[in-house]
Amino acid sequence: MQVKIADSWKNILQSEFEKDYFNELASFVKSEYQNKTCYPKGNDIFAAFDYCAFDNLKVVIIGQDPYHGPNQANGLCFSVKDDVKHPPSLINIFKEIETDLNKPYPQSGNLEKWAKQGVLLLNATLTVRAHEAGSHQKKGWETFTDEVIQQISKEKENVIFLLWGGFAKKKSKLIDKNKHHILESGHPSPLSANRGYWFGNKHFSKTNAILQKLGQPKIEW
């Protein structure tokens, strides 16, 4: 099957696109987009890969599901389009950056600039039906994105994985801890953050400290 995905990922993932489960997933997604309102837009489904080239990959942030409200999802986890109101988790991410790096709170919630610097903003499920959180889970996306994580672990070295919340932490079993760096904390959602599991994790300065040690450019968060 032909999937429109950035060339740098094609060689890594092409065999996955040929598998039966992926063909079934593609049929499901095609039908959903034809018959329901779904997010993100079709040409943004693989945006996380389009903006972050495999060769440039330094950091992986794992989300669960795209935003399911109008005009929110742009194919990058936690990110929204310019001029869209910031969702609660994103607000808490920006608040942590404010205190961790002493940076002003940004106007735009669009995280494309992170992706272009080598941050893969990967949702475990890449599509969703409007107003129905989790509606495209367990249809094959998780199999695909788990394979993405395993291929990164296998093919790369010294990638920094930021695992926020219980769902993301479960992905640590897919990562070779002898080759890569894993930082874990609570999820930035208000439920977790307000109970003290998110704020103060300093993941943004810690990531940059690791990159500096590796002789790599820091991320401009």
Beta strands, then each sheet from edge to edge (+ up, - down):
strand 1: 38-39
strand 2: 59-63
strand 3: 119-123
strand 4: 128-129
strand 5: 160-164
strand 6: 181-185
sheet 1: 1+ 4-
sheet 2: 3+ 2+ 5+ 6+
end
